[in-house]
């Protein structure tokens, strides 16, 4: 007979559970999905490490592009307030990190105003601090848009839950070698699945589609974001 075991929740698990339940109950979200050809992006990363003097992770690219996209489409960093929408003055990207103490979300502040190397250095520092349980409260506050990346865990695609402080979350999966038809020829390209969840009270489907297509275009043309 199967024996039941009681596993107590950690403080972080309790906090995340309450926050996600609140968001799921209060935000009427819709979801968009797209695929981006990131063959050129993956090829350029080793070259950038030499030219820029810093390792550029895929997360650094995603955060940088999210910052750019949010500046062009500011409703994605808006939130419902009273009878209107309050647009955040700054773009702060929260990104999920799987740390030993549980899932934590450090925040890259002013992501739309920073260069790719600056974001790469900050993303590495915050990730290391998260895994060493050394993040300060200030480094986890102020999120205005969210990123969740499960590609490193072999997940091809998924739908994220918009965190309470934000109205939008971009979820990215694994980069998958895929057979495609390109310019009339069969070839193998590196394809990335993107999923966008958005609060319908703040953002409509047309606006979110433009936002996601902007992200897709920049991922497919990484020279435009360097």
C-alpha positions in Angstrom: 0.0 0.0 0.0 1.2 3.5 -0.9 2.4 5.3 2.2 1.7 9.1 2.3 4.5 11.4 3.3 4.1 15.0 4.5 6.5 17.4 2.8 6.5 20.9 4.4 6.5 23.9 2.1 9.4 26.3 2.3 8.9 30.0 2.9 9.6 30.7 -0.7 7.2 28.0 -1.9 4.4 29.4 0.2 5.1 33.0 -1.0 5.2 31.9 -4.7 2.1 29.8 -4.3 0.1 32.7 -2.8 1.3 35.1 -5.5 0.6 32.8 -8.4 -2.8 31.8 -7.1 -3.7 35.5 -6.7 -2.6 36.3 -10.2 -4.4 33.3 -11.7 -7.7 34.2 -10.0 -7.6 38.0 -10.8 -6.0 38.3 -14.3 -8.0 37.2 -17.4 -5.0 36.3 -19.5 -4.8 35.2 -23.1 -1.9 33.4 -24.8 0.0 33.8 -28.0 2.6 31.5 -29.5 5.2 31.9 -32.2 8.4 30.3 -33.4 11.7 32.2 -34.1 14.6 31.1 -36.3 17.6 31.8 -34.0 20.2 30.1 -36.1 22.1 33.4 -36.6 21.8 34.4 -33.0 23.3 31.1 -31.8 26.1 31.4 -34.3 27.0 35.0 -33.3 27.2 34.4 -29.5 30.8 32.9 -29.5 32.0 35.8 -31.7 30.4 38.4 -29.3 32.2 36.9 -26.3 35.5 37.7 -28.0 34.5 41.1 -29.4 32.6 42.3 -26.3 34.7 40.6 -23.6 31.7 39.1 -21.9 29.8 35.8 -22.2 26.4 36.5 -23.8 23.9 34.0 -22.7 20.6 33.5 -24.5 18.9 34.9 -21.4 20.9 38.1 -21.8 19.6 38.4 -25.4 16.0 37.8 -24.3 16.2 40.4 -21.5 17.8 42.9 -23.8 15.2 42.4 -26.5 12.3 42.5 -24.0 13.6 45.8 -22.8 13.7 47.2 -26.3 10.3 45.8 -27.2 8.7 47.2 -24.0 9.9 50.7 -24.8 8.3 50.5 -28.2 5.1 48.9 -26.8 4.7 50.5 -23.4 1.3 48.9 -22.6 3.1 45.7 -21.8 4.5 47.3 -18.7 1.2 48.8 -17.8 -1.1 47.6 -15.1 -4.8 48.2 -14.2 -5.2 51.0 -11.7 -8.6 52.4 -10.6 -10.4 53.3 -13.9 -7.3 53.4 -16.1 -4.0 51.9 -17.0 -0.8 53.0 -15.3 2.3 52.7 -17.5 5.5 51.9 -15.6 8.1 54.7 -16.0 10.9 52.2 -16.3 11.3 48.7 -17.8 12.5 46.2 -15.2 12.7 42.6 -16.4 12.3 39.9 -13.8 13.7 36.5 -14.8 13.2 33.2 -13.1 16.2 31.4 -11.6 16.0 27.8 -10.2 18.0 28.1 -7.1 18.6 25.5 -4.3 16.2 27.4 -2.0 13.5 27.4 -4.7 12.5 29.5 -7.6 13.6 33.1 -7.3 13.2 36.1 -9.5 16.0 38.7 -9.7 15.3 41.8 -11.6 17.4 43.6 -14.3 16.5 47.3 -13.7 16.2 49.7 -16.7 16.7 46.9 -19.2 15.5 49.1 -22.1 18.3 51.6 -21.5 21.2 49.2 -21.1 23.5 47.7 -23.7 23.8 44.0 -24.3 27.2 43.7 -22.5 25.8 45.6 -19.5 22.8 43.2 -19.3 25.0 40.2 -19.8 27.2 41.1 -16.8 24.2 42.0 -14.6 22.3 38.8 -15.6 25.3 36.7 -14.6 25.9 38.5 -11.3 22.2 38.2 -10.3 22.0 34.5 -11.4 25.1 33.7 -9.3 23.8 35.6 -6.3 20.4 33.8 -6.6 22.1 30.4 -6.6 24.2 31.4 -3.7 21.2 32.7 -1.8 22.7 36.2 -1.6 20.1 38.3 -3.4 19.0 41.4 -1.6 15.3 42.4 -1.4 16.1 45.4 -3.7 17.4 43.0 -6.4 14.1 41.2 -6.4 11.8 44.2 -6.4 10.3 46.4 -9.1 9.5 43.8 -11.8 7.4 45.4 -14.6 7.6 42.5 -17.1 8.6 38.9 -16.7 10.8 36.3 -18.5 10.7 32.6 -17.9 13.2 30.3 -19.7 13.1 26.5 -19.4 15.2 25.8 -22.4 18.1 24.6 -20.4 15.9 21.9 -18.9 14.9 20.5 -22.3 11.4 22.0 -22.4 10.4 22.9 -25.9 7.5 25.2 -25.0 5.2 26.1 -22.1 2.8 28.8 -20.9 3.9 31.0 -18.0 1.7 32.6 -15.3 1.9 36.4 -15.2 3.3 37.4 -11.9 1.2 39.8 -9.7 3.3 43.0 -10.3 3.2 42.6 -14.1 0.7 42.2 -17.0 3.0 40.2 -19.3 5.3 37.3 -19.3 7.4 35.9 -22.1 8.1 32.2 -21.9 10.9 30.6 -24.0 11.8 27.0 -24.5 14.6 25.0 -25.9 16.4 25.8 -29.2 15.5 22.8 -31.3 17.2 21.8 -34.6 14.3 21.6 -37.1 14.0 20.6 -40.7 12.5 23.5 -42.6 12.0 24.7 -46.2 14.1 27.9 -46.7 14.3 29.6 -50.1 12.9 26.5 -51.8 15.5 24.2 -50.2 15.3 21.7 -47.3 17.7 22.7 -44.5 18.1 22.4 -40.7 17.6 25.5 -38.7 17.6 26.3 -35.0 14.0 27.1 -33.9 12.9 28.7 -30.7 9.3 28.5 -29.3 7.9 31.7 -27.8 4.8 32.0 -25.6 3.3 35.3 -24.4 0.8 35.6 -21.7 -0.9 38.9 -21.2 -3.6 40.5 -19.0 -6.6 41.2 -21.4 -7.7 44.1 -19.3 -4.5 46.0 -20.2 -3.4 44.6 -23.6 -5.5 43.4 -26.5 -4.6 40.6 -28.9 -3.6 42.9 -31.8 -1.2 45.0 -29.6 0.3 41.8 -28.1 0.8 40.3 -31.5 2.8 43.3 -32.7 4.9 43.1 -29.5 5.6 39.4 -29.9 6.4 39.8 -33.6 8.9 42.6 -32.7 10.6 40.2 -30.3 10.6 37.5 -33.0 12.1 39.8 -35.6 14.9 40.9 -33.3 15.7 37.3 -32.3 16.0 36.4 -36.0 18.1 39.5 -36.8 20.5 39.7 -33.8 22.7 42.3 -35.5 20.0 44.8 -34.9 20.3 44.5 -31.1 24.1 44.5 -30.6 
